[in-house]
Amino acid sequence: MTQQQLADQVGVTRQTVNAIEGGKYSPSLEVAFRIAHVFGKPLEEVFQFVAASGRRGRTREAAGS
């Protein structure tokens, strides 16, 4: 799935998806749930919270997990 396809399904821009993947932007809870729903996964399987680094919202895929 491309960033544009995900963005279209979730209702955000491709740039927003790119920023979320890169850990530069933390999505709202609503957007995070929409993304998880697109992939058919629970929220905690798609996103992780890393308070120490300040990089909230990184996807597990982008983080290398």
CHARMM-style PDB file with segment names, atoms N, HN, CA, C and O in Angstrom:
ATOM      1  N   MET     1       0.851  -1.170   0.000  1.00  0.00      PROA
ATOM      2  CA  MET     1       0.000   0.000   0.000  1.00  0.00      PROA
ATOM      3  C   MET     1       0.900   1.237   0.000  1.00  0.00      PROA
ATOM      4  O   MET     1       1.877   1.309   0.746  1.00  0.00      PROA
ATOM      5  N   THR     2       0.562   2.188  -0.830  1.00  0.00      PROA
ATOM      6  HN  THR     2      -0.231   2.130  -1.436  1.00  0.00      PROA
ATOM      7  CA  THR     2       1.360   3.413  -0.882  1.00  0.00      PROA
ATOM      8  C   THR     2       0.903   4.384   0.204  1.00  0.00      PROA
ATOM      9  O   THR     2      -0.176   4.236   0.777  1.00  0.00      PROA
ATOM     10  N   GLN     3       1.736   5.366   0.472  1.00  0.00      PROA
ATOM     11  HN  GLN     3       2.613   5.487   0.007  1.00  0.00      PROA
ATOM     12  CA  GLN     3       1.349   6.405   1.426  1.00  0.00      PROA
ATOM     13  C   GLN     3       0.090   7.116   0.951  1.00  0.00      PROA
ATOM     14  O   GLN     3      -0.776   7.448   1.759  1.00  0.00      PROA
ATOM     15  N   GLN     4      -0.019   7.352  -0.348  1.00  0.00      PROA
ATOM     16  HN  GLN     4       0.685   7.083  -1.005  1.00  0.00      PROA
ATOM     17  CA  GLN     4      -1.194   8.041  -0.884  1.00  0.00      PROA
ATOM     18  C   GLN     4      -2.457   7.210  -0.699  1.00  0.00      PROA
ATOM     19  O   GLN     4      -3.509   7.744  -0.347  1.00  0.00      PROA
ATOM     20  N   GLN     5      -2.355   5.909  -0.935  1.00  0.00      PROA
ATOM     21  HN  GLN     5      -1.501   5.475  -1.221  1.00  0.00      PROA
ATOM     22  CA  GLN     5      -3.515   5.032  -0.746  1.00  0.00      PROA
ATOM     23  C   GLN     5      -3.959   5.024   0.714  1.00  0.00      PROA
ATOM     24  O   GLN     5      -5.154   5.100   1.001  1.00  0.00      PROA
ATOM     25  N   LEU     6      -3.005   4.933   1.632  1.00  0.00      PROA
ATOM     26  HN  LEU     6      -2.034   4.872   1.398  1.00  0.00      PROA
ATOM     27  CA  LEU     6      -3.338   4.970   3.054  1.00  0.00      PROA
ATOM     28  C   LEU     6      -3.957   6.308   3.417  1.00  0.00      PROA
ATOM     29  O   LEU     6      -4.968   6.359   4.117  1.00  0.00      PROA
ATOM     30  N   ALA     7      -3.360   7.380   2.950  1.00  0.00      PROA
ATOM     31  HN  ALA     7      -2.538   7.339   2.381  1.00  0.00      PROA
ATOM     32  CA  ALA     7      -3.880   8.721   3.233  1.00  0.00      PROA
ATOM     33  C   ALA     7      -5.320   8.857   2.752  1.00  0.00      PROA
ATOM     34  O   ALA     7      -6.166   9.393   3.468  1.00  0.00      PROA
ATOM     35  N   ASP     8      -5.599   8.377   1.554  1.00  0.00      PROA
ATOM     36  HN  ASP     8      -4.912   7.941   0.973  1.00  0.00      PROA
ATOM     37  CA  ASP     8      -6.952   8.458   1.004  1.00  0.00      PROA
ATOM     38  C   ASP     8      -7.949   7.681   1.859  1.00  0.00      PROA
ATOM     39  O   ASP     8      -9.062   8.152   2.092  1.00  0.00      PROA
ATOM     40  N   GLN     9      -7.562   6.505   2.324  1.00  0.00      PROA
ATOM     41  HN  GLN     9      -6.658   6.122   2.135  1.00  0.00      PROA
ATOM     42  CA  GLN     9      -8.461   5.679   3.137  1.00  0.00      PROA
ATOM     43  C   GLN     9      -8.688   6.260   4.525  1.00  0.00      PROA
ATOM     44  O   GLN     9      -9.760   6.098   5.108  1.00  0.00      PROA
ATOM     45  N   VAL    10      -7.673   6.936   5.051  1.00  0.00      PROA
ATOM     46  HN  VAL    10      -6.801   7.068   4.577  1.00  0.00      PROA
ATOM     47  CA  VAL    10      -7.754   7.470   6.407  1.00  0.00      PROA
ATOM     48  C   VAL    10      -8.346   8.883   6.428  1.00  0.00      PROA
ATOM     49  O   VAL    10      -8.929   9.306   7.426  1.00  0.00      PROA
ATOM     50  N   GLY    11      -8.189   9.606   5.314  1.00  0.00      PROA
ATOM     51  HN  GLY    11      -7.715   9.263   4.503  1.00  0.00      PROA
ATOM     52  CA  GLY    11      -8.719  10.965   5.251  1.00  0.00      PROA
ATOM     53  C   GLY    11      -7.719  12.024   5.656  1.00  0.00      PROA
ATOM     54  O   GLY    11      -8.091  13.066   6.195  1.00  0.00      PROA
ATOM     55  N   VAL    12      -6.438  11.757   5.396  1.00  0.00      PROA
ATOM     56  HN  VAL    12      -6.136  10.910   4.958  1.00  0.00      PROA
ATOM     57  CA  VAL    12      -5.374  12.729   5.669  1.00  0.00      PROA
ATOM     58  C   VAL    12      -4.541  12.889   4.400  1.00  0.00      PROA
ATOM     59  O   VAL    12      -4.805  12.225   3.397  1.00  0.00      PROA
ATOM     60  N   THR    13      -3.553  13.753   4.437  1.00  0.00      PROA
ATOM     61  HN  THR    13      -3.339  14.293   5.251  1.00  0.00      PROA
ATOM     62  CA  THR    13      -2.691  13.938   3.271  1.00  0.00      PROA
ATOM     63  C   THR    13      -1.553  12.916   3.274  1.00  0.00      PROA
ATOM     64  O   THR    13      -1.232  12.328   4.306  1.00  0.00      PROA
ATOM     65  N   ARG    14      -0.958  12.721   2.111  1.00  0.00      PROA
ATOM     66  HN  ARG    14      -1.219  13.199   1.272  1.00  0.00      PROA
ATOM     67  CA  ARG    14       0.204  11.841   2.009  1.00  0.00      PROA
ATOM     68  C   ARG    14       1.333  12.369   2.875  1.00  0.00      PROA
ATOM     69  O   ARG    14       2.083  11.591   3.465  1.00  0.00      PROA
ATOM     70  N   GLN    15       1.458  13.694   2.955  1.00  0.00      PROA
ATOM     71  HN  GLN    15       0.848  14.325   2.476  1.00  0.00      PROA
ATOM     72  CA  GLN    15       2.507  14.296   3.771  1.00  0.00      PROA
ATOM     73  C   GLN    15       2.303  13.966   5.252  1.00  0.00      PROA
ATOM     74  O   GLN    15       3.274  13.780   5.986  1.00  0.00      PROA
ATOM     75  N   THR    16       1.055  13.894   5.687  1.00  0.00      PROA
ATOM     76  HN  THR    16       0.266  14.046   5.091  1.00  0.00      PROA
ATOM     77  CA  THR    16       0.772  13.521   7.075  1.00  0.00      PROA
ATOM     78  C   THR    16       1.197  12.085   7.335  1.00  0.00      PROA
ATOM     79  O   THR    16       1.814  11.797   8.360  1.00  0.00      PROA
ATOM     80  N   VAL    17       0.875  11.189   6.425  1.00  0.00      PROA
ATOM     81  HN  VAL    17       0.373  11.422   5.593  1.00  0.00      PROA
ATOM     82  CA  VAL    17       1.284   9.784   6.569  1.00  0.00      PROA
ATOM     83  C   VAL    17       2.805   9.697   6.626  1.00  0.00      PROA
ATOM     84  O   VAL    17       3.356   8.968   7.451  1.00  0.00      PROA
ATOM     85  N   ASN    18       3.478  10.429   5.760  1.00  0.00      PROA
ATOM     86  HN  ASN    18       3.030  11.020   5.089  1.00  0.00      PROA
ATOM     87  CA  ASN    18       4.941  10.436   5.741  1.00  0.00      PROA
ATOM     88  C   ASN    18       5.495  10.924   7.073  1.00  0.00      PROA
ATOM     89  O   ASN    18       6.445  10.340   7.595  1.00  0.00      PROA
ATOM     90  N   ALA    19       4.919  11.983   7.630  1.00  0.00      PROA
ATOM     91  HN  ALA    19       4.147  12.457   7.206  1.00  0.00      PROA
ATOM     92  CA  ALA    19       5.387  12.531   8.906  1.00  0.00      PROA
ATOM     93  C   ALA    19       5.140  11.556  10.054  1.00  0.00      PROA
ATOM     94  O   ALA    19       5.971  11.437  10.955  1.00  0.00      PROA
ATOM     95  N   ILE    20       4.006  10.858  10.030  1.00  0.00      PROA
ATOM     96  HN  ILE    20       3.331  10.955   9.298  1.00  0.00      PROA
ATOM     97  CA  ILE    20       3.715   9.863  11.065  1.00  0.00      PROA
ATOM     98  C   ILE    20       4.720   8.722  10.983  1.00  0.00      PROA
ATOM     99  O   ILE    20       5.270   8.300  12.001  1.00  0.00      PROA
ATOM    100  N   GLU    21       4.960   8.225   9.778  1.00  0.00      PROA
ATOM    101  HN  GLU    21       4.513   8.568   8.952  1.00  0.00      PROA
ATOM    102  CA  GLU    21       5.921   7.130   9.602  1.00  0.00      PROA
ATOM    103  C   GLU    21       7.316   7.531  10.052  1.00  0.00      PROA
ATOM    104  O   GLU    21       8.052   6.716  10.609  1.00  0.00      PROA
ATOM    105  N   GLY    22       7.675   8.768   9.817  1.00  0.00      PROA
ATOM    106  HN  GLY    22       7.078   9.430   9.365  1.00  0.00      PROA
ATOM    107  CA  GLY    22       9.007   9.246  10.177  1.00  0.00      PROA
ATOM    108  C   GLY    22       9.142   9.668  11.625  1.00  0.00      PROA
ATOM    109  O   GLY    22      10.223  10.075  12.050  1.00  0.00      PROA
ATOM    110  N   GLY    23       8.051   9.579  12.401  1.00  0.00      PROA
ATOM    111  HN  GLY    23       7.173   9.248  12.056  1.00  0.00      PROA
ATOM    112  CA  GLY    23       8.104   9.956  13.808  1.00  0.00      PROA
ATOM    113  C   GLY    23       8.156  11.449  14.033  1.00  0.00      PROA
ATOM    114  O   GLY    23       8.519  11.902  15.119  1.00  0.00      PROA
ATOM    115  N   LYS    24       7.795  12.224  13.015  1.00  0.00      PROA
ATOM    116  HN  LYS    24       7.500  11.856  12.134  1.00  0.00      PROA
ATOM    117  CA  LYS    24       7.829  13.684  13.133  1.00  0.00      PROA
ATOM    118  C   LYS    24       6.482  14.256  13.545  1.00  0.00      PROA
ATOM    119  O   LYS    24       6.377  15.446  13.843  1.00  0.00      PROA
ATOM    120  N   TYR    25       5.460  13.423  13.565  1.00  0.00      PROA
ATOM    121  HN  TYR    25       5.546  12.457  13.323  1.00  0.00      PROA
ATOM    122  CA  TYR    25       4.105  13.878  13.866  1.00  0.00      PROA
ATOM    123  C   TYR    25       3.377  12.773  14.600  1.00  0.00      PROA
ATOM    124  O   TYR    25       3.442  11.608  14.210  1.00  0.00      PROA
ATOM    125  N   SER    26       2.682  13.142  15.664  1.00  0.00      PROA
ATOM    126  HN  SER    26       2.629  14.089  15.980  1.00  0.00      PROA
ATOM    127  CA  SER    26       1.861  12.188  16.404  1.00  0.00      PROA
ATOM    128  C   SER    26       0.412  12.359  15.961  1.00  0.00      PROA
ATOM    129  O   SER    26      -0.154  13.443  16.102  1.00  0.00      PROA
ATOM    130  N   PRO    27      -0.183  11.318  15.435  1.00  0.00      PROA
ATOM    131  CA  PRO    27      -1.561  11.450  14.963  1.00  0.00      PROA
ATOM    132  C   PRO    27      -2.535  11.571  16.125  1.00  0.00      PROA
ATOM    133  O   PRO    27      -2.245  11.155  17.247  1.00  0.00      PROA
ATOM    134  N   SER    28      -3.689  12.147  15.836  1.00  0.00      PROA
ATOM    135  HN  SER    28      -3.924  12.486  14.925  1.00  0.00      PROA
ATOM    136  CA  SER    28      -4.754  12.154  16.833  1.00  0.00      PROA
ATOM    137  C   SER    28      -5.164  10.705  17.087  1.00  0.00      PROA
ATOM    138  O   SER    28      -4.868   9.817  16.288  1.00  0.00      PROA
ATOM    139  N   LEU    29      -5.832  10.484  18.182  1.00  0.00      PROA
ATOM    140  HN  LEU    29      -6.072  11.206  18.831  1.00  0.00      PROA
ATOM    141  CA  LEU    29      -6.291   9.132  18.501  1.00  0.00      PROA
ATOM    142  C   LEU    29      -7.231   8.623  17.408  1.00  0.00      PROA
ATOM    143  O   LEU    29      -7.178   7.450  17.036  1.00  0.00      PROA
ATOM    144  N   GLU    30      -8.083   9.499  16.900  1.00  0.00      PROA
ATOM    145  HN  GLU    30      -8.126  10.451  17.203  1.00  0.00      PROA
ATOM    146  CA  GLU    30      -9.006   9.110  15.831  1.00  0.00      PROA
ATOM    147  C   GLU    30      -8.252   8.650  14.582  1.00  0.00      PROA
ATOM    148  O   GLU    30      -8.582   7.613  14.006  1.00  0.00      PROA
ATOM    149  N   VAL    31      -7.252   9.409  14.167  1.00  0.00      PROA
ATOM    150  HN  VAL    31      -6.984  10.252  14.635  1.00  0.00      PROA
ATOM    151  CA  VAL    31      -6.467   9.041  12.981  1.00  0.00      PROA
ATOM    152  C   VAL    31      -5.690   7.751  13.241  1.00  0.00      PROA
ATOM    153  O   VAL    31      -5.598   6.896  12.361  1.00  0.00      PROA
ATOM    154  N   ALA    32      -5.135   7.607  14.432  1.00  0.00      PROA
ATOM    155  HN  ALA    32      -5.209   8.302  15.147  1.00  0.00      PROA
ATOM    156  CA  ALA    32      -4.401   6.387  14.770  1.00  0.00      PROA
ATOM    157  C   ALA    32      -5.315   5.168  14.675  1.00  0.00      PROA
ATOM    158  O   ALA    32      -4.913   4.134  14.141  1.00  0.00      PROA
ATOM    159  N   PHE    33      -6.536   5.281  15.185  1.00  0.00      PROA
ATOM    160  HN  PHE    33      -6.863   6.121  15.619  1.00  0.00      PROA
ATOM    161  CA  PHE    33      -7.484   4.170  15.092  1.00  0.00      PROA
ATOM    162  C   PHE    33      -7.866   3.882  13.646  1.00  0.00      PROA
ATOM    163  O   PHE    33      -8.020   2.723  13.261  1.00  0.00      PROA
ATOM    164  N   ARG    34      -8.021   4.935  12.845  1.00  0.00      PROA
ATOM    165  HN  ARG    34      -7.896   5.876  13.159  1.00  0.00      PROA
ATOM    166  CA  ARG    34      -8.353   4.731  11.427  1.00  0.00      PROA
ATOM    167  C   ARG    34      -7.237   3.974  10.711  1.00  0.00      PROA
ATOM    168  O   ARG    34      -7.500   3.072   9.915  1.00  0.00      PROA
ATOM    169  N   ILE    35      -5.998   4.346  10.997  1.00  0.00      PROA
ATOM    170  HN  ILE    35      -5.784   5.079  11.643  1.00  0.00      PROA
ATOM    171  CA  ILE    35      -4.853   3.672  10.373  1.00  0.00      PROA
ATOM    172  C   ILE    35      -4.823   2.203  10.787  1.00  0.00      PROA
ATOM    173  O   ILE    35      -4.651   1.320   9.947  1.00  0.00      PROA
ATOM    174  N   ALA    36      -4.991   1.948  12.075  1.00  0.00      PROA
ATOM    175  HN  ALA    36      -5.131   2.666  12.758  1.00  0.00      PROA
ATOM    176  CA  ALA    36      -5.000   0.566  12.561  1.00  0.00      PROA
ATOM    177  C   ALA    36      -6.123  -0.225  11.898  1.00  0.00      PROA
ATOM    178  O   ALA    36      -5.937  -1.385  11.530  1.00  0.00      PROA
ATOM    179  N   HSD    37      -7.277   0.397  11.746  1.00  0.00      PROA
ATOM    180  HN  HSD    37      -7.429   1.339  12.045  1.00  0.00      PROA
ATOM    181  CA  HSD    37      -8.423  -0.275  11.119  1.00  0.00      PROA
ATOM    182  C   HSD    37      -8.121  -0.651   9.670  1.00  0.00      PROA
ATOM    183  O   HSD    37      -8.474  -1.743   9.226  1.00  0.00      PROA
ATOM    184  N   VAL    38      -7.474   0.243   8.936  1.00  0.00      PROA
ATOM    185  HN  VAL    38      -7.187   1.130   9.296  1.00  0.00      PROA
ATOM    186  CA  VAL    38      -7.121  -0.040   7.539  1.00  0.00      PROA
ATOM    187  C   VAL    38      -6.278  -1.308   7.452  1.00  0.00      PROA
ATOM    188  O   VAL    38      -6.452  -2.110   6.534  1.00  0.00      PROA
ATOM    189  N   PHE    39      -5.369  -1.489   8.400  1.00  0.00      PROA
ATOM    190  HN  PHE    39      -5.228  -0.837   9.146  1.00  0.00      PROA
ATOM    191  CA  PHE    39      -4.490  -2.656   8.394  1.00  0.00      PROA
ATOM    192  C   PHE    39      -5.096  -3.867   9.108  1.00  0.00      PROA
ATOM    193  O   PHE    39      -4.503  -4.946   9.118  1.00  0.00      PROA
ATOM    194  N   GLY    40      -6.279  -3.686   9.705  1.00  0.00      PROA
ATOM    195  HN  GLY    40      -6.760  -2.810   9.697  1.00  0.00      PROA
ATOM    196  CA  GLY    40      -6.928  -4.794  10.396  1.00  0.00      PROA
ATOM    197  C   GLY    40      -6.178  -5.242  11.630  1.00  0.00      PROA
ATOM    198  O   GLY    40      -6.186  -6.423  11.976  1.00  0.00      PROA
ATOM    199  N   LYS    41      -5.526  -4.294  12.298  1.00  0.00      PROA
ATOM    200  HN  LYS    41      -5.520  -3.335  12.018  1.00  0.00      PROA
ATOM    201  CA  LYS    41      -4.712  -4.606  13.476  1.00  0.00      PROA
ATOM    202  C   LYS    41      -5.168  -3.770  14.667  1.00  0.00      PROA
ATOM    203  O   LYS    41      -5.719  -2.684  14.485  1.00  0.00      PROA
ATOM    204  N   PRO    42      -4.944  -4.267  15.887  1.00  0.00      PROA
ATOM    205  CA  PRO    42      -5.202  -3.444  17.065  1.00  0.00      PROA
ATOM    206  C   PRO    42      -4.242  -2.253  17.086  1.00  0.00      PROA
ATOM    207  O   PRO    42      -3.131  -2.332  16.562  1.00  0.00      PROA
ATOM    208  N   LEU    43      -4.668  -1.182  17.680  1.00  0.00      PROA
ATOM    209  HN  LEU    43      -5.570  -1.118  18.107  1.00  0.00      PROA
ATOM    210  CA  LEU    43      -3.878   0.045  17.745  1.00  0.00      PROA
ATOM    211  C   LEU    43      -2.462  -0.207  18.259  1.00  0.00      PROA
ATOM    212  O   LEU    43      -1.498   0.322  17.707  1.00  0.00      PROA
ATOM    213  N   GLU    44      -2.336  -1.012  19.312  1.00  0.00      PROA
ATOM    214  HN  GLU    44      -3.120  -1.442  19.760  1.00  0.00      PROA
ATOM    215  CA  GLU    44      -1.023  -1.242  19.921  1.00  0.00      PROA
ATOM    216  C   GLU    44      -0.094  -2.074  19.041  1.00  0.00      PROA
ATOM    217  O   GLU    44       1.109  -2.126  19.300  1.00  0.00      PROA
ATOM    218  N   GLU    45      -0.625  -2.721  18.012  1.00  0.00      PROA
ATOM    219  HN  GLU    45      -1.602  -2.678  17.803  1.00  0.00      PROA
ATOM    220  CA  GLU    45       0.239  -3.437  17.070  1.00  0.00      PROA
ATOM    221  C   GLU    45       0.769  -2.527  15.969  1.00  0.00      PROA
ATOM    222  O   GLU    45       1.757  -2.850  15.309  1.00  0.00      PROA
ATOM    223  N   VAL    46       0.114  -1.397  15.776  1.00  0.00      PROA
ATOM    224  HN  VAL    46      -0.689  -1.134  16.312  1.00  0.00      PROA
ATOM    225  CA  VAL    46       0.522  -0.470  14.722  1.00  0.00      PROA
ATOM    226  C   VAL    46       1.375   0.660  15.285  1.00  0.00      PROA
ATOM    227  O   VAL    46       2.329   1.100  14.643  1.00  0.00      PROA
ATOM    228  N   PHE    47       1.034   1.130  16.481  1.00  0.00      PROA
ATOM    229  HN  PHE    47       0.259   0.773  17.002  1.00  0.00      PROA
ATOM    230  CA  PHE    47       1.741   2.256  17.084  1.00  0.00      PROA
ATOM    231  C   PHE    47       2.356   1.860  18.412  1.00  0.00      PROA
ATOM    232  O   PHE    47       1.873   0.962  19.102  1.00  0.00      PROA
ATOM    233  N   GLN    48       3.429   2.549  18.752  1.00  0.00      PROA
ATOM    234  HN  GLN    48       3.822   3.279  18.192  1.00  0.00      PROA
ATOM    235  CA  GLN    48       4.041   2.382  20.063  1.00  0.00      PROA
ATOM    236  C   GLN    48       4.260   3.762  20.659  1.00  0.00      PROA
ATOM    237  O   GLN    48       4.387   4.749  19.933  1.00  0.00      PROA
ATOM    238  N   PHE    49       4.302   3.825  21.968  1.00  0.00      PROA
ATOM    239  HN  PHE    49       4.199   3.023  22.558  1.00  0.00      PROA
ATOM    240  CA  PHE    49       4.541   5.087  22.658  1.00  0.00      PROA
ATOM    241  C   PHE    49       5.935   5.038  23.262  1.00  0.00      PROA
ATOM    242  O   PHE    49       6.242   4.156  24.063  1.00  0.00      PROA
ATOM    243  N   VAL    50       6.770   5.983  22.877  1.00  0.00      PROA
ATOM    244  HN  VAL    50       6.520   6.700  22.226  1.00  0.00      PROA
ATOM    245  CA  VAL    50       8.140   6.051  23.380  1.00  0.00      PROA
ATOM    246  C   VAL    50       8.329   7.429  23.996  1.00  0.00      PROA
ATOM    247  O   VAL    50       8.684   8.381  23.301  1.00  0.00      PROA
ATOM    248  N   ALA    51       8.093   7.536  25.302  1.00  0.00      PROA
ATOM    249  HN  ALA    51       7.804   6.762  25.866  1.00  0.00      PROA
ATOM    250  CA  ALA    51       8.129   8.827  25.972  1.00  0.00      PROA
ATOM    251  C   ALA    51       9.536   9.399  26.081  1.00  0.00      PROA
ATOM    252  O   ALA    51       9.713  10.611  25.959  1.00  0.00      PROA
ATOM    253  N   ALA    52      10.528   8.567  26.305  1.00  0.00      PROA
ATOM    254  HN  ALA    52      10.384   7.583  26.403  1.00  0.00      PROA
ATOM    255  CA  ALA    52      11.888   9.054  26.550  1.00  0.00      PROA
ATOM    256  C   ALA    52      12.461   9.817  25.363  1.00  0.00      PROA
ATOM    257  O   ALA    52      13.129  10.833  25.552  1.00  0.00      PROA
ATOM    258  N   SER    53      12.215   9.351  24.156  1.00  0.00      PROA
ATOM    259  HN  SER    53      11.673   8.526  24.003  1.00  0.00      PROA
ATOM    260  CA  SER    53      12.784  10.009  22.983  1.00  0.00      PROA
ATOM    261  C   SER    53      11.906  11.136  22.476  1.00  0.00      PROA
ATOM    262  O   SER    53      12.336  11.935  21.644  1.00  0.00      PROA
ATOM    263  N   GLY    54      10.674  11.206  22.973  1.00  0.00      PROA
ATOM    264  HN  GLY    54      10.325  10.557  23.649  1.00  0.00      PROA
ATOM    265  CA  GLY    54       9.766  12.233  22.507  1.00  0.00      PROA
ATOM    266  C   GLY    54       9.194  11.946  21.136  1.00  0.00      PROA
ATOM    267  O   GLY    54       8.560  12.815  20.538  1.00  0.00      PROA
ATOM    268  N   ARG    55       9.408  10.737  20.624  1.00  0.00      PROA
ATOM    269  HN  ARG    55       9.924  10.031  21.110  1.00  0.00      PROA
ATOM    270  CA  ARG    55       8.917  10.394  19.287  1.00  0.00      PROA
ATOM    271  C   ARG    55       7.676   9.526  19.413  1.00  0.00      PROA
ATOM    272  O   ARG    55       7.716   8.319  19.174  1.00  0.00      PROA
ATOM    273  N   ARG    56       6.589  10.152  19.788  1.00  0.00      PROA
ATOM    274  HN  ARG    56       6.556  11.133  19.982  1.00  0.00      PROA
ATOM    275  CA  ARG    56       5.332   9.425  19.902  1.00  0.00      PROA
ATOM    276  C   ARG    56       4.731   9.270  18.513  1.00  0.00      PROA
ATOM    277  O   ARG    56       4.919  10.123  17.646  1.00  0.00      PROA
ATOM    278  N   GLY    57       4.022   8.198  18.313  1.00  0.00      PROA
ATOM    279  HN  GLY    57       3.869   7.505  19.017  1.00  0.00      PROA
ATOM    280  CA  GLY    57       3.295   8.015  17.083  1.00  0.00      PROA
ATOM    281  C   GLY    57       4.035   7.258  16.000  1.00  0.00      PROA
ATOM    282  O   GLY    57       3.478   7.030  14.926  1.00  0.00      PROA
ATOM    283  N   ARG    58       5.271   6.861  16.246  1.00  0.00      PROA
ATOM    284  HN  ARG    58       5.724   7.046  17.118  1.00  0.00      PROA
ATOM    285  CA  ARG    58       6.000   6.101  15.226  1.00  0.00      PROA
ATOM    286  C   ARG    58       5.318   4.766  15.015  1.00  0.00      PROA
ATOM    287  O   ARG    58       4.911   4.105  15.971  1.00  0.00      PROA
ATOM    288  N   THR    59       5.198   4.379  13.777  1.00  0.00      PROA
ATOM    289  HN  THR    59       5.529   4.916  13.001  1.00  0.00      PROA
ATOM    290  CA  THR    59       4.643   3.057  13.517  1.00  0.00      PROA
ATOM    291  C   THR    59       5.706   2.024  13.840  1.00  0.00      PROA
ATOM    292  O   THR    59       6.901   2.311  13.757  1.00  0.00      PROA
ATOM    293  N   ARG    60       5.289   0.853  14.200  1.00  0.00      PROA
ATOM    294  HN  ARG    60       4.319   0.621  14.268  1.00  0.00      PROA
ATOM    295  CA  ARG    60       6.252  -0.210  14.491  1.00  0.00      PROA
ATOM    296  C   ARG    60       7.076  -0.512  13.254  1.00  0.00      PROA
ATOM    297  O   ARG    60       8.269  -0.795  13.361  1.00  0.00      PROA
ATOM    298  N   GLU    61       6.459  -0.457  12.082  1.00  0.00      PROA
ATOM    299  HN  GLU    61       5.489  -0.227  11.995  1.00  0.00      PROA
ATOM    300  CA  GLU    61       7.191  -0.721  10.842  1.00  0.00      PROA
ATOM    301  C   GLU    61       8.285   0.321  10.642  1.00  0.00      PROA
ATOM    302  O   GLU    61       9.415  -0.024  10.293  1.00  0.00      PROA
ATOM    303  N   ALA    62       7.960   1.584  10.858  1.00  0.00      PROA
ATOM    304  HN  ALA    62       7.042   1.864  11.141  1.00  0.00      PROA
ATOM    305  CA  ALA    62       8.951   2.646  10.687  1.00  0.00      PROA
ATOM    306  C   ALA    62      10.049   2.546  11.735  1.00  0.00      PROA
ATOM    307  O   ALA    62      11.194   2.927  11.493  1.00  0.00      PROA
ATOM    308  N   ALA    63       9.684   2.026  12.908  1.00  0.00      PROA
ATOM    309  HN  ALA    63       8.754   1.716  13.105  1.00  0.00      PROA
ATOM    310  CA  ALA    63      10.661   1.901  13.982  1.00  0.00      PROA
ATOM    311  C   ALA    63      11.525   0.653  13.824  1.00  0.00      PROA
ATOM    312  O   ALA    63      12.508   0.477  14.544  1.00  0.00      PROA
ATOM    313  N   GLY    64      11.158  -0.203  12.889  1.00  0.00      PROA
ATOM    314  HN  GLY    64      10.359  -0.060  12.304  1.00  0.00      PROA
ATOM    315  CA  GLY    64      11.953  -1.401  12.645  1.00  0.00      PROA
ATOM    316  C   GLY    64      11.578  -2.584  13.499  1.00  0.00      PROA
ATOM    317  O   GLY    64      12.353  -3.535  13.600  1.00  0.00      PROA
ATOM    318  N   SER    65      10.401  -2.557  14.126  1.00  0.00      PROA
ATOM    319  HN  SER    65       9.772  -1.784  14.044  1.00  0.00      PROA
ATOM    320  CA  SER    65       9.959  -3.682  14.956  1.00  0.00      PROA
ATOM    321  C   SER    65       9.140  -4.642  14.157  1.00  0.00      PROA
ATOM    322  OT1 SER    65       8.680  -5.653  14.688  1.00  0.00      PROA
TER     323      SER     65
END
